[in-house]
């Protein structure tokens, strides 16, 4: 489960399927249940190892190379918040292949910022009117 969580968070460009459940409908502790769990886990590992992006992940290499003593070494990246998010937003957006989109980007951004500013001003006006209406009553 920890390997799957790491692969999902570290490789957003790859599709990591859900890890199969530890129990099947055959009943816990039966030989058939054990065979089904092993087969489904093997299918999951085959799929993950067949992905070119996932097989090159450092944590996946560590998992494959460790026999039975695997424990995750790499920490999962936290979502970008605060200062890190601001740093990421400072980078230039990827170039647009279409000239029309490239020309429209600044116009759309300006419209977005102006409409957001207008929304804030309307909110302030509504709060001010509500406050003055409550004072009158």
Residue, then its C-alpha position, 0 to 999 in steps of 0.5 A: x500500500x505504501x509503495x502504491x501511495x508513493x507511486x501515485x504521488x510521485x508519478x502523476x503522469x502514470x496511471x497506477x491501479x488500485x492495490x488488490x484487496x487482501x481478502x477475496x470472496x473465497x473466504x479468509x484463510x482458505x487455500x483458494x483465497x490465498x491463490x486468488x490474492x497472490x494472482x491478483x497481486x501478481x497481476x498488479x505488479x506485472x502492470x506496474x512493472x510494465x510501465x516505463x515511468x514507474x519501473x524507473x522510480x527509485x522507490x520501485x527499484x528499491x522494492x524490486x531489489x529488496x527480497x522481503x525486507x522492503x520499507x519505503x525510503x522516500x517521503x511522499x511530496x506534499x502538495x504545493x502550498x504556501x511559499x513553494x506554491x508561490x515559487x512554482x507560480x513564478x515560472x513562466x507557463x508552457x509555450x502555446x503551440x497555437x499563435x491565437x492561444x498565445x495572443x489570447x493568454x494575456x487578455x484572458x488573464x487580465x479579464x480573470x484578474x479584473x473580474x476577481x477584483x470586481x467580485x471582491x469589490x461587490x462583496x465589500x459593498x454587500x457587507x457595507x450595505x448589510x452593516x448599514x442596514x443593521x445599524x438602521x434597524 
